[in-house]
């Protein structure tokens, strides 16, 4: 049973390292080619959407690490889809288009594009770009998690210091009050004793 659990853990770890891609492409042949190639070459876990609505739904169910999207979709402009997908959780975007224009390129850059490929494109070059973008994204996510942990730890330390300071203030106040009481009692004791001797 122990060996079986170790195998399950290895599979889970291997799956956790697999790049998670969202391919948004309305041409089923291109979508299948991209999915098959990226799953084979990068061991990627690819989900395919053929419309903007489906892409948004799939990403809400399980966010991806990279969006590979056709610029022209039947129900919405690819740049607008990328903008919507990246509103809550920015990720790298790679556009695929049949016809690149300056306007499309500018729009693509505005919504986080790390690349734009014109059909037909070299799959190996695309694979290299996807791999590099995912590595950069993961590195940024690790850095953000470290910053968040540091921020939480700093808040915790500050909160602990404040609580310690309050406790120290109470101890000091108690000591001052005890000293005052001692001073009053000492004064009464020695004050009444000196009065009776006269």
C-alpha positions as CSV (number, residue, x, y, z in Angstrom):
1,X,0.0,0.0,0.0
2,X,2.9,2.4,0.8
3,X,4.5,1.9,-2.6
4,X,1.1,2.6,-4.3
5,X,0.8,5.9,-2.4
6,X,4.4,6.8,-3.5
7,X,3.4,6.2,-7.1
8,X,0.3,8.3,-6.8
9,X,2.3,11.1,-5.3
10,X,4.8,10.9,-8.2
11,X,1.9,11.1,-10.7
12,X,0.4,14.1,-8.9
13,X,3.8,15.9,-8.9
14,X,4.3,15.1,-12.5
15,X,0.8,16.4,-13.3
16,X,1.4,19.6,-11.3
17,X,4.4,20.3,-13.5
18,X,2.5,19.9,-16.7
19,X,1.9,23.3,-18.4
20,X,-1.8,24.2,-18.4
21,X,-2.8,25.7,-21.7
22,X,-6.1,27.1,-23.1
23,X,-6.2,26.9,-26.8
24,X,-8.9,29.1,-28.3
25,X,-9.3,28.3,-32.0
26,X,-12.5,27.9,-34.1
27,X,-10.8,25.8,-36.8
28,X,-11.0,22.2,-35.4
29,X,-8.1,21.0,-37.5
30,X,-5.7,23.7,-36.3
31,X,-7.0,23.3,-32.7
32,X,-6.4,19.6,-32.8
33,X,-2.9,20.0,-34.4
34,X,-1.9,22.6,-31.7
35,X,-3.3,20.4,-28.8
36,X,-1.6,17.2,-30.0
37,X,1.7,18.9,-30.7
38,X,1.9,20.8,-27.4
39,X,0.8,17.8,-25.4
40,X,3.4,15.7,-27.1
41,X,6.3,18.1,-27.0
42,X,5.7,19.9,-23.7
43,X,3.5,17.2,-21.9
44,X,1.0,20.1,-21.7
45,X,-2.5,19.7,-20.3
46,X,-4.4,21.5,-23.1
47,X,-8.1,22.5,-23.1
48,X,-9.6,23.6,-26.3
49,X,-12.4,26.2,-26.9
50,X,-13.9,27.0,-30.3
51,X,-15.5,30.3,-29.1
52,X,-15.0,33.2,-26.7
53,X,-17.9,32.1,-24.5
54,X,-16.5,28.6,-24.2
55,X,-13.0,29.9,-23.5
56,X,-14.3,32.1,-20.7
57,X,-16.3,29.2,-19.2
58,X,-13.4,26.8,-19.3
59,X,-11.0,29.3,-17.8
60,X,-13.5,30.0,-14.9
61,X,-13.7,26.3,-14.2
62,X,-9.9,25.9,-14.1
63,X,-7.5,28.8,-14.9
64,X,-4.7,28.1,-17.3
65,X,-1.1,29.3,-17.3
66,X,-1.0,30.4,-20.9
67,X,-3.6,31.4,-23.5
68,X,-3.0,30.5,-27.1
69,X,-5.8,32.3,-29.1
70,X,-6.8,32.9,-32.7
71,X,-7.2,36.6,-33.3
72,X,-10.4,36.2,-35.3
73,X,-13.1,34.2,-33.5
74,X,-16.7,33.9,-34.7
75,X,-18.3,35.5,-31.6
76,X,-15.7,38.0,-30.4
77,X,-12.4,39.6,-31.3
78,X,-9.5,37.5,-29.9
79,X,-7.9,40.6,-28.2
80,X,-11.1,41.3,-26.3
81,X,-11.3,37.6,-25.2
82,X,-7.7,37.8,-23.9
83,X,-8.5,41.0,-22.1
84,X,-11.5,39.5,-20.4
85,X,-9.6,36.3,-19.5
86,X,-6.8,38.3,-18.0
87,X,-8.9,40.8,-16.0
88,X,-8.7,38.8,-12.8
89,X,-5.6,36.7,-13.4
90,X,-3.1,38.0,-15.9
91,X,-1.3,35.3,-17.9
92,X,0.8,35.3,-21.1
93,X,-1.1,35.3,-24.3
94,X,0.1,34.1,-27.7
95,X,-2.0,35.1,-30.7
96,X,-2.4,33.1,-34.0
97,X,-3.7,35.0,-37.0
98,X,-4.1,34.5,-40.7
99,X,-3.3,38.1,-41.4
100,X,-1.1,40.3,-39.2
101,X,-1.6,44.0,-39.2
102,X,-0.1,46.8,-37.2
103,X,-3.4,47.4,-35.5
104,X,-3.8,43.8,-34.5
105,X,-0.2,43.7,-33.2
106,X,-0.7,46.8,-31.1
107,X,-4.0,45.4,-29.7
108,X,-2.3,42.1,-29.0
109,X,0.5,43.8,-27.1
110,X,-2.0,45.8,-25.0
111,X,-3.7,42.7,-23.7
112,X,-0.5,40.9,-22.6
113,X,0.7,39.2,-25.8
114,X,4.1,37.7,-25.6
115,X,3.9,36.6,-29.2
116,X,1.9,36.6,-32.5
117,X,2.2,33.9,-35.1
118,X,1.0,34.2,-38.6
119,X,-0.5,31.1,-40.2
120,X,1.2,28.9,-41.4
121,X,3.8,28.9,-38.6
122,X,6.6,26.7,-37.5
123,X,5.4,24.5,-34.7
124,X,8.8,24.2,-33.1
125,X,9.2,28.0,-32.9
126,X,5.7,28.2,-31.4
127,X,6.6,25.4,-28.9
128,X,9.8,27.3,-27.9
129,X,7.8,30.5,-27.3
130,X,5.1,28.7,-25.3
131,X,7.7,26.9,-23.2
132,X,9.7,30.2,-22.5
133,X,6.5,32.1,-21.7
134,X,5.3,29.4,-19.2
135,X,8.7,29.4,-17.5
136,X,8.7,33.2,-17.1
137,X,5.1,33.1,-15.9
138,X,5.9,30.4,-13.3
139,X,9.0,32.3,-12.1
140,X,6.8,35.4,-11.7
141,X,4.2,33.4,-9.8
142,X,6.8,32.0,-7.4
143,X,8.1,35.5,-6.8
144,X,4.6,36.8,-6.1
145,X,4.0,33.9,-3.7
146,X,7.2,34.7,-1.9
147,X,6.3,38.4,-1.7
148,X,2.9,37.4,-0.4
149,X,4.4,35.1,2.3
150,X,6.8,37.9,3.3
151,X,3.9,40.4,3.5
152,X,1.9,38.0,5.6
153,X,4.8,37.3,7.9
154,X,5.6,41.0,8.2
155,X,2.0,41.7,9.2
156,X,2.1,38.9,11.7
157,X,5.4,40.2,13.2
158,X,3.9,43.7,13.5
159,X,0.7,42.4,15.1
160,X,2.8,40.3,17.5
161,X,4.9,43.4,18.4
162,X,1.9,45.5,19.0
163,X,0.4,42.8,21.3
164,X,3.8,42.5,23.1
165,X,4.0,46.2,23.5
166,X,0.5,46.3,25.0
167,X,1.4,43.5,27.4
168,X,4.6,45.4,28.3
169,X,2.7,48.6,28.8
170,X,0.3,46.7,31.2
171,X,3.3,45.2,33.1
172,X,4.9,48.7,33.3
173,X,1.7,50.3,34.5
174,X,1.3,47.5,37.1
175,X,4.9,48.1,38.3
176,X,4.4,51.8,38.5
177,X,1.1,51.3,40.4
178,X,2.8,48.8,42.8
179,X,5.7,51.2,43.3
180,X,3.3,54.0,44.1
181,X,1.4,51.9,46.6
182,X,4.7,50.8,48.1
183,X,5.8,54.5,48.3
184,X,2.5,55.5,50.0
185,X,2.7,52.6,52.5
186,X,6.4,53.3,53.2
187,X,5.6,57.0,53.6
188,X,2.7,56.2,56.0
189,X,4.8,53.8,57.9
190,X,7.8,56.0,58.4
191,X,5.8,59.2,58.5
192,X,3.6,58.0,61.4
193,X,6.7,56.5,63.2
194,X,8.6,59.8,63.0
195,X,5.5,61.8,64.3
196,X,5.1,59.6,67.4
197,X,8.8,60.0,68.3
198,X,8.6,63.8,68.6
